[in-house]
Amino acid sequence: MSKIFSGKIIFSKRCLEYQYPFHIESRLRVEKSYEFLRDLGYKFIEPIEANEHWILNAHSKDYIDELKKNEVKDVDTPGHENIYYYASLSAGSAIIAARTLGFSLMRPPGHHVGVKGIALNAPTLGFCYLNNIAIAIRAIDKKTIIIDIDGHHGNGTQEIFFGDENVIFISLHRKGIYPGTGLTSEKNCFNYPLEADCGEKVYLKTLENALNKIEKMARKNNFEIIAVSFGADAFKGDIASLGLNEKTYFEIGRLIAKFNMPVFAVLEGGYTLKLGECIHNFIQGLME
């Protein structure tokens, strides 16, 4: 077994209970990924629901009260009955992933949500309600390197941790698309906007350079854990395509594993039918 990653997956079928008609953030993407990974023999852990104390470590009370009342009105992130419950279950799953060095396979995703909801002047919430990875990091209270490989910039995560000396945030994402942020690096946030369909070679070299850039800083300041915002929408043909393929995710996992630091991961976007395969390859790269 890998010393840095347990290989456990945190999942509950309850996250499949809600669905918006014709919405790309479909329960099908998680359900099919679960079935794919189950058939490969992965072990699953049931999540817990994040309590309000944990959630308020990342979000304002006013925003949480709106979410509880289902008063969040957003063009691409509609209100839904009991959405606070499903969001808090997804956040709780991220906490379990952080504690067990596992992978949270839950929805809704979270990296676009800031302290008060919409972050860094983005146009919408981007299918997210609670910032799962931020809530998990605050819950474990460890010096953390966040690596966001979703094809969209993790604007909410950047906002929450901007200037926090206990967090290093790295994001590789496609330029010129939603949310329109992450064009430059500042303070503890290192952003790498990439051209559409740049391809595996450019992507992996960029990730390697990003990790090399922060390594000395991370070692000197005793950073303890890596948190991965795992999105596969940079997969070729997906909505934030950077021209990646199934095998790219193995190489991403392998590069992160070379840092030799405990790792956990939380699902963000990814709408390809190959999502389950991408997750499997990423995990295998971490555990090689």
C-alpha positions in Angstrom: 0.0 0.0 0.0 1.2 3.5 -0.8 2.4 5.5 2.2 1.0 8.7 0.8 -2.5 7.7 -0.3 -4.8 5.0 1.1 -6.7 4.2 -2.1 -10.0 4.5 -0.3 -13.0 6.2 -2.0 -15.6 8.1 0.0 -19.0 7.8 -1.6 -22.8 7.7 -0.9 -25.6 7.0 -3.3 -27.5 9.8 -1.6 -25.6 12.3 -3.7 -27.4 10.8 -6.7 -30.8 11.7 -5.4 -31.0 15.3 -6.8 -31.0 16.2 -10.5 -31.7 19.2 -12.6 -33.4 18.6 -16.0 -30.8 18.8 -18.9 -28.0 20.0 -16.5 -24.5 19.0 -17.4 -23.6 18.5 -13.7 -25.6 15.2 -13.8 -25.8 12.4 -11.3 -24.9 10.1 -14.1 -21.3 11.2 -14.2 -20.8 10.2 -10.6 -23.0 7.1 -10.8 -21.1 5.7 -13.8 -17.7 6.5 -12.2 -18.8 4.7 -9.0 -19.9 1.6 -10.9 -16.6 1.6 -12.9 -14.5 1.8 -9.8 -16.6 -0.7 -7.9 -16.2 -3.2 -10.6 -12.4 -2.7 -10.4 -12.6 -3.7 -6.7 -12.2 -0.4 -4.9 -13.4 -0.1 -1.3 -15.8 2.6 -0.4 -16.4 4.5 2.8 -19.7 6.3 3.7 -19.4 10.0 4.3 -20.6 12.0 7.2 -22.5 15.3 6.9 -20.3 18.4 7.6 -21.7 20.3 10.6 -22.2 24.1 10.5 -19.1 24.7 12.7 -16.9 23.1 10.0 -18.7 24.9 7.2 -18.4 28.3 8.8 -14.6 27.9 8.8 -14.9 28.6 5.0 -18.1 30.5 4.5 -20.1 33.4 5.9 -23.1 32.8 8.1 -25.3 34.9 5.8 -24.5 32.7 2.8 -25.1 29.5 4.8 -28.5 30.8 5.9 -29.4 31.6 2.3 -28.4 28.1 1.3 -30.4 26.5 4.1 -33.5 28.3 3.0 -32.8 27.4 -0.7 -32.6 31.1 -1.5 -29.5 30.8 -3.7 -30.5 32.0 -7.1 -28.0 31.4 -9.9 -28.2 30.9 -13.6 -26.2 27.7 -13.7 -26.5 26.6 -10.1 -30.2 26.5 -9.4 -31.8 26.0 -6.0 -33.0 22.5 -5.2 -35.0 21.0 -2.3 -32.6 19.9 0.4 -29.5 21.2 -1.5 -27.9 22.3 1.8 -28.0 18.7 3.0 -26.5 17.3 -0.2 -23.8 20.0 -0.2 -22.9 19.4 3.4 -22.7 15.7 2.8 -20.3 16.4 -0.1 -18.3 18.6 2.2 -18.3 15.9 4.9 -17.0 13.4 2.4 -14.1 15.8 1.7 -13.3 15.9 5.4 -13.2 12.0 5.5 -11.0 12.0 2.4 -8.6 14.4 4.2 -8.5 12.3 7.3 -8.1 8.9 5.5 -5.9 10.1 2.6 -8.7 9.0 0.2 -10.7 10.3 -2.8 -14.1 11.9 -2.3 -16.4 10.8 -5.1 -19.3 13.1 -4.4 -21.4 15.9 -5.8 -22.1 18.8 -5.8 -18.5 20.0 -6.5 -17.2 23.1 -4.7 -14.1 25.0 -5.9 -15.9 27.9 -7.4 -17.6 29.0 -4.1 -16.0 31.8 -2.1 -16.7 33.1 1.4 -20.0 34.7 0.5 -20.9 32.6 -2.5 -19.8 33.9 -5.9 -16.1 34.5 -5.7 -13.6 37.0 -7.3 -16.4 38.7 -9.4 -17.2 35.5 -11.3 -20.5 35.5 -13.2 -22.0 32.5 -11.3 -21.4 29.8 -8.7 -20.3 27.3 -11.4 -22.4 24.3 -10.2 -21.0 24.6 -6.7 -22.7 25.4 -3.3 -20.0 24.7 -0.6 -16.3 24.7 -1.1 -15.7 21.1 -0.1 -11.9 21.1 -0.3 -11.6 24.4 1.7 -13.9 23.0 4.4 -11.8 19.9 4.6 -8.5 21.8 4.8 -9.8 24.0 7.6 -11.1 20.9 9.5 -7.8 19.0 9.5 -5.8 22.2 10.3 -2.6 21.3 8.5 -0.3 23.2 6.3 -1.6 22.3 2.9 -0.6 22.5 -0.8 -3.7 22.6 -2.9 -3.3 21.4 -6.5 -6.3 22.2 -8.6 -6.3 20.3 -11.9 -9.9 21.0 -12.9 -10.0 22.7 -16.3 -11.5 25.8 -14.8 -9.8 28.1 -12.3 -10.6 27.4 -8.6 -11.6 31.0 -7.9 -13.5 30.2 -4.7 -10.6 28.3 -3.3 -8.2 31.1 -4.1 -10.5 33.7 -2.5 -10.8 31.7 0.7 -7.1 31.1 1.1 -5.6 34.2 -0.5 -2.7 35.4 1.6 -2.9 32.4 4.1 0.6 31.5 5.0 -0.5 27.9 5.8 -1.8 27.2 2.3 -0.1 27.1 -1.1 -2.6 27.1 -4.0 -1.7 25.9 -7.5 -4.2 25.9 -10.3 -3.7 24.7 -13.9 -6.7 25.8 -16.0 -7.8 26.9 -19.5 -7.7 30.6 -20.2 -10.5 32.5 -21.8 -13.4 30.6 -20.2 -15.4 30.6 -17.0 -14.8 32.0 -14.4 -12.4 34.4 -16.1 -10.0 34.5 -13.1 -6.6 33.1 -12.4 -4.7 34.9 -15.1 -1.8 35.9 -12.8 -0.1 34.6 -9.7 -0.1 36.6 -6.5 1.0 35.9 -2.9 0.4 32.3 -2.1 -1.6 31.6 -5.2 0.2 30.2 -8.3 -1.9 30.3 -11.4 -1.1 28.6 -14.8 -3.6 29.6 -17.5 -3.2 27.3 -20.5 -4.3 27.5 -24.1 -7.2 25.3 -25.2 -6.1 21.8 -26.2 -2.5 22.5 -25.3 -2.0 18.7 -24.9 -0.4 16.3 -22.5 3.2 17.3 -23.0 2.6 21.0 -22.2 0.3 20.3 -19.3 2.6 17.8 -17.6 5.6 20.1 -18.0 3.7 23.0 -16.6 2.6 20.9 -13.6 6.2 19.7 -13.0 7.5 23.2 -13.1 4.8 24.4 -10.7 5.7 21.7 -8.2 9.4 22.5 -8.6 8.7 26.2 -8.0 7.1 25.7 -4.6 9.0 22.7 -3.3 11.7 24.6 -1.5 9.2 26.9 0.1 7.0 24.0 1.2 9.9 22.0 2.7 11.3 25.0 4.5 7.9 25.9 6.1 7.0 22.3 7.0 3.9 21.8 4.8 2.2 18.5 5.7 -0.3 17.4 3.1 -1.4 17.8 -0.5 -5.1 18.4 -1.4 -6.1 17.8 -5.0 -9.1 19.4 -6.5 -9.7 16.7 -9.1 -11.5 17.7 -12.2 -11.4 15.9 -15.5 -13.0 18.5 -17.6 -9.6 19.2 -19.1 -10.0 15.9 -20.9 -10.1 16.2 -24.7 -13.5 17.2 -25.9 -14.8 18.1 -22.5 -16.1 21.6 -21.7 -12.6 22.9 -20.6 -10.6 20.7 -22.9 -6.8 21.0 -22.6 -6.4 17.9 -24.8 -5.7 15.5 -22.0 -6.3 11.7 -22.3 -6.9 8.9 -19.8 -3.2 8.2 -19.4 -2.4 11.8 -18.6 -4.1 11.4 -15.3 -1.8 8.5 -14.4 1.1 10.9 -15.1 -0.5 13.6 -13.0 -0.8 11.3 -10.1 2.8 10.1 -10.5 4.2 13.7 -10.5 2.3 14.5 -7.4 3.4 11.3 -5.7 7.1 12.3 -6.4 6.6 15.1 -3.9 6.4 12.3 -1.2 3.8 14.0 0.9 0.4 12.6 2.1 -2.4 13.2 -0.5 -6.1 13.4 -0.6 -8.4 14.3 -3.5 -11.9 15.8 -3.9 -14.0 15.5 -7.1 -14.8 18.8 -8.9 -15.8 18.8 -12.6 -15.4 16.3 -15.4 -18.3 15.4 -17.7 -16.6 12.9 -20.0 -17.8 9.3 -20.0 -14.2 8.5 -19.2 -14.3 10.2 -15.8 -14.1 6.9 -13.8 -11.2 5.8 -15.9 -9.4 9.1 -15.3 -10.0 8.8 -11.5 -8.6 5.2 -11.6 -5.5 6.2 -13.5 -4.9 9.2 -11.2 -5.1 6.9 -8.1 -2.8 4.3 -9.7 -0.3 7.1 -10.5 -0.3 8.1 -6.9 0.1 4.6 -5.6 2.7 3.4 -8.1 
